[in-house]
Amino acid sequence: MITMIGKNVIKKKEISGAEVKEALEEFSQDYELNYEQNITLNQLARFPRFSTEDSKKIIAELEDKLNLRHKVAVHIVDLIPQDIDDLRLIFAKEPTQVTPEEMEQILDILNQYFVEE
């Protein structure tokens, strides 16, 4: 999420796809969505996601238990990796290395919340 005044960025924070979807749905009740917003909303609705509440809980848990950066935790929640190979791709360009045991912990945390539709 980017907070702007005019063309100046005031604050920038990564948010999960579930939060973006919720914000766009609320916005669309009062205003008409532009092309990019419609495409984004359609894309977010197409794939299974955690609820907004669960996303926030998972992100907090990943940050607290495994000391992951907020940005990485958001990517994990959005991409919903299924195995260690998927997680390795997420961590490929990260400066800190994650052990296979920590990756298993991440998958266990995700599996606690994930319910296939």
Number of C-alpha atoms within 10 A of each C-alpha: 11 11 11 11 8 7 6 9 10 10 10 10 9 13 21 23 24 22 17 17 19 15 12 17 16 11 13 15 9 8 10 10 15 9 9 9 17 15 12 15 20 12 12 17 13 9 10 15 21 21 16 17 10 16 24 19 13 22 24 17 16 23 17 11 11 15 11 17 14 16 14 17 25 23 18 23 22 19 16 18 18 11 12 16 11 14 20 17 11 16 17 11 9 12 7 10 11 15 10 12 10 14 19 14 15 22 18 12 15 22 12 9 14 15 10 7 6
